[in-house]
Amino acid sequence: MKRISIKLRVTLWFTLLMLVLGGLALGLLFYGGAQSGLAARRELLTTMVEDSEKQIDLDGTALEIDRDLEAFRDGVYLSVYDSSGVPLYGMVPRAFDNSTPFGDRQLRTIKGEETDWYLYDQRFEIEGWGEYWVRGVCEAAAVDSTISRLLQIAAMVLPFYLLLAALSGYLLTSGALRPVRRIIRTAQQISAGNDLSRRINLGQGRDEIYTLAAEFDRMFSRLEAAFENEKQFTSDASHELRTPVAVILSQCEYALAKPETTGQAREALETVQQQARRMATLIGQLLTLTRADSAHRRLMTETVDLSGLAQAVAEQTEELAAKKQIRVTAEIQPGLTLQGDETMLLRMLVNLTENAVRYGRTGGNLSLTLRRDGDQIEGCVSDDGIGIPADQQPLVWNRFWQADPSKGSGGAGLGLSMVKWIAEAHGGSVRLESTPGQGSSFYFTLPVSGPASD
C-alpha cells in the first residue's frame, strides 16, 4: 500500500467510503421499506375486517351482506362465518388452512406448508340474530417479495454506483493534487537545471496547498537572493583581497631584488605592513559578517554608557578629520545607557564617523548627535560631502559597495554592512538621507532594553 500513489489511495478510500455509505443507506432504506410495507399490509388487514361491520346487517331473520363488501383487495382475503364457523361470504387463499381456530382481535402469524400467513379475526354480534366472525388473511411473503425485488434492483445499480464513486473520487483527487504536481514539477526543474528563478505561481488561493506554494515561492526568492549575494560576495572579496596581495608580492620581490638599498627595502616593508594590516582588517570584517550570517556571533550584552562611548568616538574622529580640515561637532545627551555589546556598538559608531570623514568635503563639517526618545536612543552622523544619488542609496548596505571609490582612502565597502547588522542585532534600525553634492545623514535607533533574547 505504501508504494501506491496518493491519488490512487485517496480514490480507493473514497470509493470504499461511498460503498459503505451506500450500503448503509440501502440497508436503512430496505429496512424502513420492509417495516413500512409490513405495517401497511397489517393495517389494511385489520381495517378491512373492522370496516366490514358496516356492510353487514339483519334483514328480517336473515343476515344480509352488502354486495359492496370486498372479498379481496391488494392481496388481503376477507371471509364471513357464523358462530359455528360455517362460511357465509367471501374467499380464502387455497393454500391457507381455514380450520385455524378464531382469535378475537388477534393479529397472528400462521405457519403454512408453503408460506406464512398474517391472520386477523374479529367477532361481531347482531341483536336478534347472534354472533358472526369476520376473518382477514394475507400472505406474509408478499412483503418479502417486494424487498427481494428491491434487492435485485440494488444489485443491478450497485456496479454503476461504484463506478461513479470511483470516477468521482479520481476526478476530485486529480483536481486537488494538480497544484501539488505543479509544485513537484517546479522543484524538479530547479533541481535539474539549477535555475532558482523559476516559480510555482499558483496565484491567489485560500487553501493549504496554495499557501504552501506561496511559501515555496518566497523560499525560492530568498534562496535565489542568498545565492546571488554569495556569488557577489565571493567575487567582491576575491577582488578586494587580490589588490593587497599583489602589492605585497610586488614589494617583496622589489625588496629582495635590491638588498643593498636598506631605505628602499624599509619602504617596501612598510608598504607590505600597511597592506597586510588592510588585509587583516578586511578579513576580520569578513569573518564577523560571515559569523553574523550563520548566527555564530553572539553579542556580549552588558550595560553600556553610550553617551561616553559616542563622546570618545567624536574626540578620536577629530584627529582623523583634521587631515581634511573637517570640523567635528558633537551634540550628545549625557547619561544615555543601554544593554548591548560595547565592542560592537563602538565599531558601529567608528564606522559611521570614519565613513563621514572619508567621503566628507575638505574643509567641511561632520556632526554626531545622540538623544533619547521614549524607550529608544536615536543617533545621527551627518556630513556635507559628496552625497549619494537616490538610485544608489538602497545599495549602501550591500557588502563591498562604495559611493565613489576614487575618493576613498582604502575602504573595502564593508563598514555600512556591519553598521546595519550591529544595529539590527541590538533590535534597532538604520536609515539614510542623502543629497548628491550636499552630504549624507545616517540615522540609527537602539532600544534601551537591548536586543531580544534568543
Order of alpha helices (4+ residues) and beta strands (2+ residues): alpha-beta-beta-beta-beta-beta-beta-beta-beta-alpha-alpha-alpha-beta-alpha-beta-beta-alpha-beta-beta-alpha-beta-beta
